[in-house]
Amino acid sequence: MNLTGFVLAGHSFGGFIAGHYACKYPHHIRKLLMLSPFGVPKRHFTDEEFAEEYKKMEPLRPTDKKPPKFAFTFVFKKVWKNQWSPFGFLRKTPDWVTTLFLNKWAKKRIVGDVPKEELDDFKAYMRDVLLRKGSVEYALFVIFDHFCFSKVPLDVPERLSGLDMPISFIYGDRDWMKLVGTHTVLEKNPYKDKFSHMHSVENSDHHLYLDNPEQFAEIILEDLETLDQIPYPRPE
């Protein structure tokens, strides 16, 4: 498409894809925005060390409960090994089951004060997407392990951690992505605190664009205020 000098943003698994694109074609991107991205931190423990790691895990909110230990050590591992998808199950169930699932999921995952008509539109969109033939959901089993850590993490020197590019991260303040682990991408970023930043959206989980869209938009606009000051083009 002959595009260059643009801002690239990606959310969740889209952030993972955007990060790898930026590593492969850094000369095309002026700035990278990572919106609650999946697959950034590298796993720092073995399966045998997980018991101690689990003790350190804290709920994101005082009212939350951390997932039961057996969910990681048995259920998730078995699900990953057999590549069982909940959406594959939904495709075989009656419509009322899908509706019940989406209602319960939206009630738990969307923490913001979303107008009913917008929430209904979002659930209709999710229904149309999830009930199609599976694709990304099966790719996750190949790219990630049963602890949700990527087999090709972005927080390594040969990827984002060593990239000469302005990068900003935006997470919700109660974002479940934080349970996957922290990362150090910005520690050695040459643009840290000038063009590269870490932001937090208040009263927001993973779907920060729905939970608190006003602050989410404000953060992006503020982050890009210095866009014209970013040195570009950079050498390939």
Secondary structure, DSSP 4 states (H G I P E B T S, - for coil): ----SEEEEEETHHHHHHHHHHHH-GGGEEEEEEES-SS-SPP-S-STTHHHHHHH---SSTT--PPPHHIIIIIIHHHHHHT--HHHHHTTS-HHHHHHHHHHHHHHH--S---HHHHHHHHHHHHHHHTSPPSHHHHHHHHB-TTS-BSS-SSSTTTGGG--S-EEEEEETT-THHHH----TTTT-TTBTTTB-EEEETT--S-HHHHSHHHHHHHHHHHGGGGGGS--SPP-
